[in-house]
Amino acid sequence: MLIDLVMNHSSNEHEWFKHASKSLRSDPCGAAKDKPCLNDNICPVHDKYIDYYYFTDEKPVGTNSWYRIGSNRWYQAVFSEQMPELNLDNSAVRSEFEKIADFWLEKGAGGFRLDAVKEYFSGNPEKNIEVLNQFMKHCKTVDPKCYVVGEVWESFTNYTKYYSSGIDSVFGFTMAQESGKIAKTINGKGADNSVKSFAQAMVTVEQKLASYSDTAIDAPFIGNHDTNRGAGILGY
């Protein structure tokens, strides 16, 4: 059993976000930042959860991914107003996810499916890979046999780079959906739809993966919750 783990964002109903939001709507307690809070950490100076997210006093120009909180604060939420972005530059946030991984692995879970990996730091695959590398090292220390697969909705050239992080698998999006190699071969549609062409494509994938890691496991698929159902794609 794999646990679907979302490290990119939380719900705006999560206790971390609600705690931070309450603090940002409150007045400073009056104590210096290096002194104990006088208001049980409900304070814009002392609340650690504020740094779990991306808050700003002014809405950045040219983007629609920031939403107002209170009268003079904004928070980033790329996917939805209800899904505020988590700050994975904050070591405390990474530590929280390591604790979550510990909990499930100790319960006997086989590993994790990591959601929206390329959006950890949108447009910065190097940072995303660094986050993955740290997480993988931690998980393999807890359970060397655990399996982790990442969702990186990118081209073949770009998603295969993520194998350099030490992750076990990355979903093969170039094989997916009606335009993917699997459906084209089964349906006999489009150019290069032969079984031989499919086999050649698989060899190319395996060679590319091996150039990044000798433990990489390919993860081709036809469809998922974000795409059309496989039965429809295959014409059944």
Contacts in CASP RR format, 6 or more apart in sequence:
PFRMAT RR
TARGET T0000
AUTHOR 0000-0000-0000
METHOD contacts of the structure
MODEL  1
MLIDLVMNHSSNEHEWFKHASKSLRSDPCGAAKDKPCLNDNICPVHDKYI
DYYYFTDEKPVGTNSWYRIGSNRWYQAVFSEQMPELNLDNSAVRSEFEKI
ADFWLEKGAGGFRLDAVKEYFSGNPEKNIEVLNQFMKHCKTVDPKCYVVG
EVWESFTNYTKYYSSGIDSVFGFTMAQESGKIAKTINGKGADNSVKSFAQ
AMVTVEQKLASYSDTAIDAPFIGNHDTNRGAGILGY
1 108 0 8 1.000
1 109 0 8 1.000
1 110 0 8 1.000
1 111 0 8 1.000
2 109 0 8 1.000
2 110 0 8 1.000
2 111 0 8 1.000
2 112 0 8 1.000
2 113 0 8 1.000
2 147 0 8 1.000
2 149 0 8 1.000
3 104 0 8 1.000
3 109 0 8 1.000
3 111 0 8 1.000
3 112 0 8 1.000
3 113 0 8 1.000
4 112 0 8 1.000
4 113 0 8 1.000
4 115 0 8 1.000
5 97 0 8 1.000
5 100 0 8 1.000
5 101 0 8 1.000
5 112 0 8 1.000
5 113 0 8 1.000
5 114 0 8 1.000
5 115 0 8 1.000
6 115 0 8 1.000
6 116 0 8 1.000
7 86 0 8 1.000
7 88 0 8 1.000
7 97 0 8 1.000
7 114 0 8 1.000
7 115 0 8 1.000
7 120 0 8 1.000
7 131 0 8 1.000
7 135 0 8 1.000
8 78 0 8 1.000
8 79 0 8 1.000
8 85 0 8 1.000
8 86 0 8 1.000
8 88 0 8 1.000
8 115 0 8 1.000
8 116 0 8 1.000
8 117 0 8 1.000
8 119 0 8 1.000
8 120 0 8 1.000
9 77 0 8 1.000
9 78 0 8 1.000
9 79 0 8 1.000
9 83 0 8 1.000
9 84 0 8 1.000
9 85 0 8 1.000
9 86 0 8 1.000
9 116 0 8 1.000
10 16 0 8 1.000
10 17 0 8 1.000
10 83 0 8 1.000
10 84 0 8 1.000
10 86 0 8 1.000
11 17 0 8 1.000
11 82 0 8 1.000
11 83 0 8 1.000
12 18 0 8 1.000
12 77 0 8 1.000
12 81 0 8 1.000
12 82 0 8 1.000
12 83 0 8 1.000
12 84 0 8 1.000
13 82 0 8 1.000
16 49 0 8 1.000
16 52 0 8 1.000
16 53 0 8 1.000
17 49 0 8 1.000
17 52 0 8 1.000
17 53 0 8 1.000
17 84 0 8 1.000
19 41 0 8 1.000
19 42 0 8 1.000
19 47 0 8 1.000
19 49 0 8 1.000
20 47 0 8 1.000
20 49 0 8 1.000
20 50 0 8 1.000
20 52 0 8 1.000
20 53 0 8 1.000
20 55 0 8 1.000
21 69 0 8 1.000
22 42 0 8 1.000
23 41 0 8 1.000
23 42 0 8 1.000
23 43 0 8 1.000
23 44 0 8 1.000
23 46 0 8 1.000
23 47 0 8 1.000
23 49 0 8 1.000
23 50 0 8 1.000
24 44 0 8 1.000
24 47 0 8 1.000
24 50 0 8 1.000
24 55 0 8 1.000
24 69 0 8 1.000
24 70 0 8 1.000
24 73 0 8 1.000
25 69 0 8 1.000
25 70 0 8 1.000
26 39 0 8 1.000
26 42 0 8 1.000
26 43 0 8 1.000
26 44 0 8 1.000
27 43 0 8 1.000
27 44 0 8 1.000
28 43 0 8 1.000
28 44 0 8 1.000
28 45 0 8 1.000
29 37 0 8 1.000
29 38 0 8 1.000
29 39 0 8 1.000
29 43 0 8 1.000
29 45 0 8 1.000
29 46 0 8 1.000
30 38 0 8 1.000
30 45 0 8 1.000
31 37 0 8 1.000
31 38 0 8 1.000
31 45 0 8 1.000
31 46 0 8 1.000
32 45 0 8 1.000
33 45 0 8 1.000
33 46 0 8 1.000
36 46 0 8 1.000
37 43 0 8 1.000
37 45 0 8 1.000
37 46 0 8 1.000
37 47 0 8 1.000
39 46 0 8 1.000
41 47 0 8 1.000
41 48 0 8 1.000
44 50 0 8 1.000
48 92 0 8 1.000
51 87 0 8 1.000
51 90 0 8 1.000
51 92 0 8 1.000
52 86 0 8 1.000
52 87 0 8 1.000
52 90 0 8 1.000
52 92 0 8 1.000
52 93 0 8 1.000
52 96 0 8 1.000
53 75 0 8 1.000
53 76 0 8 1.000
53 84 0 8 1.000
53 85 0 8 1.000
53 86 0 8 1.000
53 87 0 8 1.000
54 75 0 8 1.000
54 76 0 8 1.000
54 84 0 8 1.000
54 85 0 8 1.000
54 87 0 8 1.000
55 69 0 8 1.000
55 73 0 8 1.000
55 74 0 8 1.000
55 75 0 8 1.000
56 66 0 8 1.000
56 73 0 8 1.000
56 74 0 8 1.000
56 75 0 8 1.000
56 76 0 8 1.000
57 72 0 8 1.000
57 73 0 8 1.000
57 74 0 8 1.000
58 74 0 8 1.000
59 66 0 8 1.000
59 68 0 8 1.000
59 74 0 8 1.000
60 66 0 8 1.000
60 74 0 8 1.000
65 76 0 8 1.000
65 77 0 8 1.000
65 78 0 8 1.000
66 74 0 8 1.000
66 75 0 8 1.000
66 76 0 8 1.000
66 77 0 8 1.000
67 74 0 8 1.000
67 75 0 8 1.000
67 77 0 8 1.000
67 81 0 8 1.000
68 74 0 8 1.000
69 75 0 8 1.000
75 84 0 8 1.000
75 85 0 8 1.000
76 84 0 8 1.000
76 85 0 8 1.000
77 83 0 8 1.000
77 84 0 8 1.000
77 85 0 8 1.000
78 85 0 8 1.000
78 119 0 8 1.000
78 122 0 8 1.000
79 116 0 8 1.000
79 119 0 8 1.000
86 93 0 8 1.000
87 93 0 8 1.000
88 94 0 8 1.000
88 120 0 8 1.000
88 121 0 8 1.000
88 131 0 8 1.000
94 131 0 8 1.000
94 134 0 8 1.000
94 135 0 8 1.000
97 135 0 8 1.000
98 135 0 8 1.000
98 138 0 8 1.000
101 112 0 8 1.000
101 135 0 8 1.000
101 138 0 8 1.000
101 139 0 8 1.000
101 142 0 8 1.000
102 142 0 8 1.000
104 111 0 8 1.000
104 112 0 8 1.000
105 111 0 8 1.000
105 139 0 8 1.000
105 142 0 8 1.000
105 143 0 8 1.000
105 146 0 8 1.000
106 142 0 8 1.000
109 146 0 8 1.000
110 143 0 8 1.000
110 145 0 8 1.000
110 146 0 8 1.000
110 147 0 8 1.000
111 139 0 8 1.000
111 143 0 8 1.000
111 146 0 8 1.000
111 147 0 8 1.000
111 148 0 8 1.000
112 139 0 8 1.000
112 146 0 8 1.000
112 148 0 8 1.000
112 149 0 8 1.000
113 148 0 8 1.000
113 149 0 8 1.000
113 150 0 8 1.000
113 151 0 8 1.000
114 132 0 8 1.000
114 135 0 8 1.000
114 148 0 8 1.000
114 149 0 8 1.000
114 150 0 8 1.000
114 151 0 8 1.000
114 167 0 8 1.000
115 150 0 8 1.000
115 151 0 8 1.000
116 151 0 8 1.000
117 128 0 8 1.000
117 132 0 8 1.000
117 150 0 8 1.000
117 151 0 8 1.000
117 152 0 8 1.000
117 162 0 8 1.000
117 170 0 8 1.000
118 125 0 8 1.000
118 128 0 8 1.000
118 152 0 8 1.000
118 153 0 8 1.000
118 154 0 8 1.000
120 127 0 8 1.000
120 128 0 8 1.000
120 131 0 8 1.000
121 127 0 8 1.000
121 128 0 8 1.000
121 131 0 8 1.000
125 158 0 8 1.000
125 161 0 8 1.000
125 162 0 8 1.000
128 162 0 8 1.000
129 161 0 8 1.000
129 162 0 8 1.000
129 164 0 8 1.000
129 165 0 8 1.000
130 165 0 8 1.000
132 162 0 8 1.000
132 165 0 8 1.000
132 166 0 8 1.000
132 167 0 8 1.000
133 165 0 8 1.000
133 166 0 8 1.000
135 148 0 8 1.000
136 148 0 8 1.000
136 165 0 8 1.000
136 166 0 8 1.000
136 167 0 8 1.000
139 146 0 8 1.000
139 148 0 8 1.000
140 146 0 8 1.000
147 168 0 8 1.000
147 169 0 8 1.000
147 217 0 8 1.000
148 167 0 8 1.000
148 168 0 8 1.000
148 169 0 8 1.000
149 167 0 8 1.000
149 168 0 8 1.000
149 169 0 8 1.000
149 170 0 8 1.000
149 171 0 8 1.000
149 219 0 8 1.000
150 162 0 8 1.000
150 167 0 8 1.000
150 169 0 8 1.000
150 170 0 8 1.000
150 171 0 8 1.000
150 219 0 8 1.000
151 170 0 8 1.000
151 171 0 8 1.000
152 158 0 8 1.000
152 159 0 8 1.000
152 162 0 8 1.000
152 170 0 8 1.000
152 171 0 8 1.000
152 173 0 8 1.000
153 159 0 8 1.000
153 173 0 8 1.000
154 173 0 8 1.000
155 173 0 8 1.000
155 174 0 8 1.000
156 172 0 8 1.000
156 174 0 8 1.000
156 205 0 8 1.000
156 208 0 8 1.000
159 170 0 8 1.000
159 171 0 8 1.000
159 172 0 8 1.000
159 173 0 8 1.000
160 170 0 8 1.000
160 205 0 8 1.000
160 208 0 8 1.000
160 209 0 8 1.000
160 212 0 8 1.000
161 212 0 8 1.000
162 170 0 8 1.000
163 170 0 8 1.000
163 209 0 8 1.000
163 212 0 8 1.000
163 213 0 8 1.000
163 216 0 8 1.000
164 212 0 8 1.000
164 213 0 8 1.000
166 213 0 8 1.000
166 215 0 8 1.000
168 215 0 8 1.000
168 216 0 8 1.000
168 217 0 8 1.000
169 216 0 8 1.000
169 217 0 8 1.000
169 218 0 8 1.000
169 219 0 8 1.000
170 219 0 8 1.000
171 219 0 8 1.000
171 221 0 8 1.000
171 224 0 8 1.000
172 205 0 8 1.000
172 218 0 8 1.000
172 219 0 8 1.000
172 220 0 8 1.000
172 221 0 8 1.000
174 180 0 8 1.000
174 181 0 8 1.000
175 181 0 8 1.000
175 182 0 8 1.000
175 220 0 8 1.000
175 221 0 8 1.000
175 222 0 8 1.000
176 182 0 8 1.000
176 220 0 8 1.000
176 221 0 8 1.000
176 222 0 8 1.000
176 223 0 8 1.000
176 224 0 8 1.000
176 227 0 8 1.000
177 183 0 8 1.000
177 222 0 8 1.000
177 223 0 8 1.000
177 227 0 8 1.000
177 228 0 8 1.000
177 233 0 8 1.000
178 184 0 8 1.000
178 228 0 8 1.000
178 233 0 8 1.000
181 197 0 8 1.000
181 198 0 8 1.000
181 201 0 8 1.000
182 198 0 8 1.000
182 220 0 8 1.000
182 222 0 8 1.000
183 189 0 8 1.000
183 222 0 8 1.000
183 230 0 8 1.000
183 233 0 8 1.000
183 234 0 8 1.000
184 190 0 8 1.000
184 192 0 8 1.000
184 193 0 8 1.000
185 193 0 8 1.000
185 194 0 8 1.000
185 195 0 8 1.000
185 197 0 8 1.000
185 198 0 8 1.000
186 234 0 8 1.000
187 193 0 8 1.000
187 234 0 8 1.000
187 235 0 8 1.000
202 218 0 8 1.000
205 218 0 8 1.000
205 220 0 8 1.000
206 218 0 8 1.000
209 216 0 8 1.000
209 218 0 8 1.000
210 216 0 8 1.000
222 230 0 8 1.000
222 233 0 8 1.000
222 234 0 8 1.000
223 229 0 8 1.000
223 230 0 8 1.000
223 233 0 8 1.000
END
